[in-house]
Amino acid sequence: MKRIVLVVGITLSVASGALAQGCSVCTKTAQGLDDKSAKGLNGGILYLALLPLAIMGTVGYMWLRSKNSN
């Protein structure tokens, strides 16, 4: 178990630089937009994030439920 946590921790720490690249692009894009377009961009980001978060939440709930039923 400790090995898995270590591997995941190292992977996330190495990948964090690559994952943060999108933030600067979105910030520069949003700075050039008017208020209505910036709200639309934020809504699109939330819309795209909804499906993966729903999948992770469902899998986590099912895992927790099966773990507690044993």
Secondary structure by P-SEA (a helix, b strand, c coil): caaaaaaaaaaaaaaccccaaaaaaaaaaaaaccaaaaaaaaaaaaaaaaaaaaaaaaaaaaaaaaaaac
